[in-house]
């Protein structure tokens, strides 16, 4: 009779708390994708910072730097839905390779222009727009691959690990990029970005063919509309988008950080940097200590509670006047957002047929990209009409109220069980 040996007592708390590494251990394909992704995300974040610095150096205009974000947002929103449609009709491995090759070529183009001292803002804007277009194709394809590589019970752990990947890249990449640009110039940051894409290319190249199951065989507007029609019949998946919009549109204080840093805390640009970094640090910690998430089955409840926690943390932040206490609540908000993101992504992947995953991931990209921009506009307008305190605290409480109303309207969302996923 075989006897099962219990794990050492000392390892049990760590396994309950620290991020679950099972997907990395059991799936070589996911492990390569993850490792390649963390390397390439660092490079992309470095390039994003370098482009902003270079635009400012050329123009001396903060408005011109702000246009960089607009150049990235418009293609991402415009082509997000279309990229999802393509991901549902072609081999996702090939789409991932082609889009990653495009991003690599654009990084080399930036490096070449910098080496030749060709400093033109129009070139930087054009490259940013094309990078965003390639990202709109790469994102849905990459996300739709994950459920084909792992069993359903490992998806929360995989998405938590991907959250760590992206948050680490967005946190460490700009800092590393600033050092590299300061020491060796823009061309060094762009060249490093181009080289790091080799890891992502290798990871995708090693994957098996990833043709969608039950694909309609056509791309373009018709397939996009098919995806939207499908979404209209799936209340649980719709709720993942509605809840995220409630958080990002109503309780997004980022646009007010410059004013808050000066008026509330008597700070400067370094204070703004701390306020911007705090949610990212919280999100990173949320991903690192995500081992418990794999045992949660009521994903709808988890999403509702984490989005409400985001709103409450933002509301309390709006009442603080102590910098370190404010940073603490921003970090708690970032942690809650990372938890919400894990369960929203998992529900989208598990409760959606393979032939629709790309299109719904395209909708996800549009929501994630567009929601915070609308939130910035709403927060700025509300602060102008009232005050930053009213805008931030009112927005946080408004987020909680809307989430409660959504939960009351679609009560089946709270009953969602990951063991029997229903869209």
N, C-alpha and C positions, 0 to 999 in steps of 0.2 A: 504494500500500500504506500503510495507516494504521499509524502507529508509536505505541506506547503509551509515554508518558513516565513514568518511575519517580518516585515521590514524593521530595521533597527529603530528603537524608540526615538533616537535623536533625530531621525530623518523625517518623522511624521509631521511636526509643525511646519518644517520648511516646505514640504510637499503641499500642505494645505494653504500656504500663504504665497510663496514665490511662484512666478510664472511657470505654467505647465509646459515643459519642453518635449512632451511626447511627440508632437508632430515633427519636430526636428530629428528625433531619434528614429522614428518609424518610417519616414518617407524621405529617401534621398533626393527625390525631385523637389519636394517642398523645401528641404534643407538648402539645396543649391539656389532655388528662387529667393529664399529669405536672405542668405548670405550675399548673393549678388545684389539684392535690393538694398540692403543696408549700406553697401559700398557705393552704389550708384546714387542713392538718396543724398549721401554726404556730398558727392560731387555736384549734384543738381542744386543743392542749397548753397554751396560755395559760389556757383555760377550766378544764381539769382542775386546774391549780395554784390558780387563783382559788377554785374550789369548796372545795378542801382548806383553804385559808387562811380562807375564810369560815366553814366548819364549825367550825374551831378557835376563831375569834374569838367565835362564838355560844356554843359549849359549853365551851371551855377543856379539852377532853378529847381525848387522842390516840386513845382507843378509838373515839370518835365519828368521828374522821378515818379510822380503819381501816375503819369500816363503809362508807365511800364506795367502797372497792375491792370489798367484798363486793356492794354494790348494782350495781356494774358487771359483776362476774364472773358472777353468777347468770343474768341475762338473756342474756349473751353465750354462755354454755355451753348454756343451755336452748334458745335460739332459733337458735344457730349452725347446727345440722343442719337445722332447719325453713327457715331463710333460704336455705340451699343448695338445698333442694327447690324452693322458689319460684323461685329463679334458673334452674332447669332447666325451668320450665314456662311462664314469661311472657317478655315482651320485656325483656331485661336493661337496655336503655336506660331504659325507663319505670320499672323497679324502682329503678334508680340515681337517677333524678330524684325519685321519690316519697320515698325514704329520705333523700336530701340535703335535700329540702324540709322533712322532719320535723326533721332536725338544725338547720336554719336557724330554724325556728319555736321550737324549744326554746332556742336561744341568745337569741332575742329575748325569750322568756319570762323567762329569767334576768336579762337587762338591765332589763326592765320592773319586775320585783320589786325589784331593787337601786335603781332610780331612785325607786320609791315607798317605799323604806325598809321593805320587807316582808321581814324576815330570819327565815325559818323553816327549821329543819333538815329537816323532813319534805318541804318543797318541793324542797330541794336533792337529797335522796336520790331523790325521785320523778323529777326531771329526769335525774339520772345513770342511773337504770334505763332510762328511755325512750331516752336517748341510746345506751345500750348495745344496746337492741333495734334501733334504726335502724341502728346499725353492723353488727349481725349480718345485716341484710338487704342493706346496701350492700356489705360486703366480698366476699361470694361473687359478687355480680353484677359488681363492678368487676374482680375477678381473672379471671372467665370471659370478659370482653370482650377481654383483651389478646391471646390467640392468634388472635382474629378480625381484629385490626388489624395484625398483624405476621407475617412469615414465621417458620417454626420456628427458623431459624438466628439470628434476632435476639432470641429470648426470653431467653437468659442476660443479654445486655446490658440489655434492658428491665427484668428483675428486679433487676439490680444498680443501675440508676438508681432504681427504686422503693425499694430499700433505702436509698439515699442520701436520698431524699425523706423517708422515715419517720424515719430516724435523725436527720437534721437538724432535723426538726420536734420530735422528742422532746428533743433537746439544746438547741436555741435557744429553743423555745417557752416552757418554764418560766422561763428566765432573763428573756426579754422580758416574760412575764406578771408576774413579780415586780416589775419596774420599773414597768410600767403600773399595776398595783394600788397600788403605793406612791405614785405621782404623782397618779393620777386616780380611783382607787377601782375596786371590782369592776365597776360598771356599764360602765366603759370597756373592760375586758377582754372582757366578754360582748358588747358592741356590736361590737367589732372582730371577734370570732369570727363573729357573725352576718353581717357584711359580707363577710368573706373567703369564706364559703360561696358567694357570688355567682360566684366564679371556677370552683368545682367544678360548680355548676349550669350555667353557660354551656358548660363543656367537655362535659358529658354531653348537654346539649340539642343540640349540634352533631353528635353521633354519628348514624350511620344506624340504622335498626331493628336490634335484636340478638335476634331470636327464636332460641331454642335449636334445634339440629339434632337431629331424632329424639327430641323430648321426648315423654314419656308422656302429657302432657295432664292431669295431676292433681297436686295438692300434698298435703302432710300426711304422716301417719305411713307410709302405704303407699310413697310415693315415697322417704321417708327410708330405709325398710327396703330398698328396691331399691338405693339407693346403698351401703348397708352390705353387702348381698349381693355387689354388684359388687366392692367393695373386698376381700371375702373371696376372690375369684378372681384378684386382681392382686398377686402377691407383691412386685414392685418398688415399687409405690406404697405398699403397707403398710410396707415397709422405710423409706421416707422418714419415716413417722410414728414407727416404733419407734426409729429412730436419734435423732430429736429428743427423744423421751421419755427416752431414755437420758441425754442431755445435761442436760435441764431438770429431771428428777426427781432424778437421782443427784448431779449436780455443779452445783447452783444455790446459791451461797453468800450471796446478797443478804440473807437474813434475819439473817445473822450479822455483817453489816458494823458495826452499832452496837457490839457487843461487841468485835469485832476492832479497831476504831478506838481503843478505850480500852485494852484489855489488851495488844495487840501494839505499837501505835504511840504510846501515851500521848497520843492526840489528843482531839478533841471533835466537835461537829456538823459543822464544816467538813471534818474528815477523812472523816467518813461521806459527805459530798457528793462528795469526790474519788473515793472508792471506788465510789460509784454511777455517777459520770460516766465513769470510765475505760473500762468495756466499750463504752459508747455512742460514745466517741471512737474506739476501735479499730474498731468497726463502721462508723463514718462513713469512716474512712481506707480500710477494706477496700472500701467501695463506690466511693470516689473513684479508687482505683488498681485497678480491676477489668477493665482492657482485655484482659488475658490470658485471662479466663474464657471469652470467646466462642470460643476455639480449642480448648477442652477438649471432648472427645467422650465420655470415660468418666465420665459423671456419677455413677454409683454409687461408683466409686473416689474421686472428689472428695468426695462426701458422707462416706464412711467416714473418709477421712484428716482432713477438717476437723473432724468431730465428735470424733475421737480427739485432735486437736490442742487442741480446747476442753478436754477432760478433763485432758490433760497440763498445760496452762497453769494450770488451776484447782488441780491437785495441787501444782504448784510454788509457786503463790501461797500455799497453806496452809503452806508451809515457810519463807516469807520473814518477816523481821522488820524489813526496811528499807522504809519507806513507798514510796519512788520505785521500788524494784525490784518491790514488790507491785503498784503501779499499772501498771507495764510489762507484767507477766504478765496482769493483768486486761484491759488493752488488747489484748494478743495473743489472749486468749480471745474478746473481742468481735469481733475481725477474723475469727477462725476461724468464729464463729457466723454472721457475715454471709455468708461464702463458702458455708457449708452451706445457709443459707436461700435463696440464689440458685439453687443446683442442685436443692434439694428442690422449690422452687416451679416451676422449669422442667420438671422431670420430671413433676410433677403436671399441668401444663398440656399438655405435649406427648404424654404417654402415655395420656391419658384422653380418651375420646370427648366431643365437644362437649356432648351431651345429659346427661353425667354430671359435667361440670366444676363446676357450682354445688354439687352435693351433696358432692363430695369436698373442695371448698374449705370447705364448712361443717364437715366433719370436721377439716380443717386448723386452722380457727379454734378449735375446741374443744381440740385438742391444744396449740396455741400458748398459749391462755389458761389452760388447766387445768394443764398440765405445770409451769410455774414455781411455781404455788400449792402443788402437791403437793411440789415441791422445797423450798419454804420450810418446810413442815411437817416434812419428813424431816430437813432440815439442823438445824432447831431442836431436834428430838427427839434426834438423834444427838449434838449438842453438849451437851445437857443430861445425857445418859447418860455421855458420855465427855469430850470437850473440843472447842473449835472447830478445833484442828489436826487431830484425828482425823476430825472430820466433813467438813472441807473436802478434805483430802488423800485420805482414804479414798474420799470421793465422786468425786473426779476420777479416781482409779485404777479405781474401780468402773465408771465410765462407759467407760473404755478397754477394760476386760475385757468388758463387755456388748456393746460394738460389735464386738469380735473374735469373740465367740460368735455374734452375729447374722450376721456375714459368713460364718462357717463353716457356719451352718445354711442360709442362702439364698445360695449361691455365685453364682447367676445375677445377683445384684444388682451384683457387681463387674464383670460382663461387659456391663452395660447400655451401649449405644452410642447417642448422641443422633441419629446418622444413620438408625438404624432403631429408633425408640422402641417398646419393648414394656412394657406395664404389668404 
